[in-house]
Amino acid sequence: MSGQPNILAIQGIRTIWTKASRGAAAARVRNAVPNALPLPQAQPGGTHPLIEHDVTFLESKHFSDPVQAITSSDSGDSLSYGCLRIKLGINSVQLIWEYRPDEAGAPPRHPVPKDLFALHVGQWARIEYNGRFSHDDGWSYKKTVVNVGLLRILSANAFIENPPEYVWKSMMKLR
């Protein structure tokens, strides 16, 4: 064993739209947004290396040319990402669902935190949820996909080469 710490990789893919993209042609384009993308190259460091890849596809950009951000840091022992809380162990991470209205919108769901999975080194999981959000000028909708992996080596195709070990969804009917 090399003594290198395992890398926690998180990729959040958000798709945001209004009722203008709820019908046929626009919905097909919106639904074509991928659930996984290549990870950009980064050099995470620290005791608990973390890489976060945030990607947002917007209706105003016709769901192409997404806004992207990549950060690399030390995660510590626990962190939150959207409605997901992640507790780090030495060779595993525990994924916990915690409904947050500001992240998952309406309708409300799962009011009590729910243990989802324990990921071990070399495994990854996909969490999907959606929601409706009220604004002064109407409604917006958001689908969130969170890919989480505990990796020995960071690979650009970590979330593409193999299917996730675990998938959990909280996809609600949005009106």
N, C-alpha and C positions, 0 to 999 in steps of 0.2 A: 504494500500500500504506500502511496506517494506522500501521504500526510497533507495533501492539499484538501482544503475544506470543500464540501459539496456546494453547488451553486443552486440557489433558488431562482428559477426563471418564471416570470409572470408576464403573460401577454393578454392585454385587455383590448378587445375589439368591440367598439360601440357603433351602432348604426342609428342615426337620429333623423326623424322625418315628421311631416305633418299630414293632415288628412289628404293633401294633394297627392301623396304617394301611396294611398291605400288602394287605389283601383288598378286593374289589370296591367297595363304596360309598365307603369311606374313601379308597381309592386314586384313585377318580375325582375326589374333592375335592382331594386332594393334587396330582394331575396337572394340575389346572386353574390352578395357580399360574402367573402369566404369566412369560415370559422377558425382558420389558422393561416398565418403568414410566416415567411422566413424571419428569423430573428436577426436584427442588425448586429454587427460585430461590436462587442464592448468588452472591457476588461474589468469585471467585478472584483472587488477586493474586500478585505476585512475578515473577521472571524466567521461571519455568516454572510457570504457574498450574495448579493441580490441584483438581478437585472430586471427592470420593468420596461416593457415595450407597450406603449399606449397608442392605439390607432383609432381614429374616429372618421367614419364615413358619413357625409352630410348630404341631405337632399339638395341643398343649394349648389352642390358640386356634382349633382347627378350620380352620387354614390361612387365616384371615382376620385383619384388624386386625394387620398385621405390625409388628414392632419396626423402627424406622427411625432412622438417624443420617446426618447430612450434615456433611462437613468440607470446608473450603476452606483450601488452603495452597500453599506452593511445593514442588514435587516434587523439585527437584534434578535430577541427570542419570540416576539409576537408582532404581527402587523395586520392592518386591515386594508382590503382592496375591494372597493365597491361594497357589496353585501357579503363579502367573504372575509372571515377572520382566519389567520394562518398562525398556528403555534409551531415553532421549530423545536425539534429534538436533535440529538446528535446525528442520527442516520434516518430520520423520518420527519415528516411534517403532518400535522393534523389540520384538515380543512373543516371549517365550521360555517354554516349558513347563518347569517344574522340579517333579517329583513330590515332595511333602512328605507323609509319612504323617499328620502332625497336621492337615493340611488336606484331603487326599483319602482318608484312611482305607485300608481294605483293599478289594480285593486290591492288592498292590504293582504298579506299572507304570512304564514309561518311566524307568529309573534314570538315564539320561544326559540332561542338558538338551537340549531340542529347539527349534531356531529355528522359529517358526510363521509369522509374517507381519511385513512392514514396512508400517505404516500411514502414509499421507501426509495432509496437511491436508485435512479434509473427509471422511475415511474413518473407518469404525468396524468392529469385529470382535466376534464372540461366541465365548466359550470356555465349554464345558460339561463338567462332570465330577461324578462321584458317588463315594460310598464308604460303608463300614460301619465303625462304631467300637465297640470293646469297652468296657464299663463294668462296675463291680462288680455292678450289678443287671441286666445283660443287654446288648443291642445297641441302637444307634441308627443311623440312616441319614441321609445328607445329600446333597442335590443342590445344586450350586453353578453358577450362571450368572454369568459376568463379561462385561459389555459395556464395551468400551474404545473411546473415540473421540478423535481429534485434531481439535479444532474451532476455527474462527475465532471463532465466536460461540456462546455457550451457549444452547441452545434446550431448553425443557422436553420437547419431543418428539423430541430428537436420536436416540433409540434406538427410536422408534415409527414415525416418518413414512416411513422408507425401510428396506429390508432391509439387513443387514450386508454389507459387501464380502467378508468372510471369516467362516467358521464352522469351528471345530475342536472335536471331542468326544472325551472319554475316558470313555464311559459303560460301566461294567462290570456284569455280571450280579451282583446282590447277593443273598446267601442269608441 
